[in-house]
């Protein structure tokens, strides 16, 4: 996966997590999300989930708008269809 594709993947994953009420910017968040999506139990141990705050929500939405939707200039490393 290229760096640009990774940015799109992460932005989409983080926005899905925010929409589910989870904070994507905490230690272990991707592993917890993967377990939830796959229907497994969340990994044991690590830090307690940090509450989702407006700043985290705005950060995830901005990345989603930029990298996934192509708004705000999009990602120049990805090919455009326009």
C-alpha positions as CSV (number, residue, x, y, z in Angstrom):
1,X,0.0,0.0,0.0
2,X,1.4,3.4,-0.9
3,X,1.7,6.2,1.6
4,X,-1.2,8.0,0.0
5,X,-3.4,4.9,0.2
6,X,-2.5,4.5,3.8
7,X,-3.6,8.0,4.5
8,X,-7.0,7.3,2.9
9,X,-7.3,4.0,4.8
10,X,-6.5,5.6,8.2
11,X,-8.8,8.6,7.6
12,X,-11.7,6.4,6.6
13,X,-11.1,4.0,9.6
14,X,-10.7,6.9,12.1
15,X,-14.0,8.5,10.8
16,X,-15.8,5.2,11.1
17,X,-14.5,4.9,14.7
18,X,-15.7,8.4,15.5
19,X,-19.1,7.6,14.1
20,X,-19.2,4.6,16.3
21,X,-18.4,6.8,19.3
22,X,-14.8,5.6,19.8
23,X,-11.7,7.7,20.1
24,X,-9.3,6.8,17.3
25,X,-6.4,8.8,18.8
26,X,-5.6,6.6,21.8
27,X,-3.2,3.8,22.4
28,X,-4.5,0.5,21.0
29,X,-7.4,2.1,19.1
30,X,-6.8,0.3,15.8
31,X,-6.5,-3.1,17.5
32,X,-9.8,-2.5,19.4
33,X,-11.5,-1.4,16.2
34,X,-10.2,-4.4,14.2
35,X,-11.5,-6.7,16.9
36,X,-14.9,-5.0,16.9
37,X,-15.2,-5.2,13.1
38,X,-14.2,-8.9,13.1
39,X,-16.6,-9.7,15.9
40,X,-13.9,-10.7,18.3
41,X,-13.4,-9.7,21.9
42,X,-11.4,-6.5,22.4
43,X,-7.7,-7.1,23.4
44,X,-7.2,-7.3,27.1
45,X,-4.8,-4.9,28.8
46,X,-3.4,-1.5,27.8
47,X,-4.9,1.8,28.6
48,X,-8.5,2.5,29.3
49,X,-10.5,4.0,26.4
50,X,-10.2,7.7,26.4
51,X,-13.5,9.6,25.9
52,X,-14.2,11.0,22.4
53,X,-14.0,14.8,22.6
54,X,-14.9,17.5,20.0
55,X,-11.3,18.2,19.1
56,X,-10.7,14.5,18.2
57,X,-14.0,14.4,16.3
58,X,-13.0,17.5,14.3
59,X,-9.5,16.1,13.6
60,X,-10.9,12.8,12.2
61,X,-13.6,14.6,10.1
62,X,-11.0,17.0,8.6
63,X,-8.8,14.1,7.6
64,X,-11.8,12.2,6.1
65,X,-12.9,15.3,4.1
66,X,-9.3,15.8,2.8
67,X,-8.2,12.3,2.0
68,X,-11.3,10.3,1.4
69,X,-13.7,12.8,-0.1
70,X,-11.0,14.9,-1.8
71,X,-12.2,18.2,-0.4
72,X,-9.8,20.8,0.9
73,X,-7.4,20.1,-2.0
74,X,-7.4,16.3,-1.6
75,X,-4.3,14.2,-1.6
76,X,-1.9,15.1,-4.5
77,X,-0.3,11.7,-4.4
78,X,-3.5,10.0,-5.4
79,X,-4.8,9.9,-9.0
80,X,-7.9,12.0,-9.6
81,X,-11.0,10.9,-11.6
82,X,-12.0,14.4,-12.5
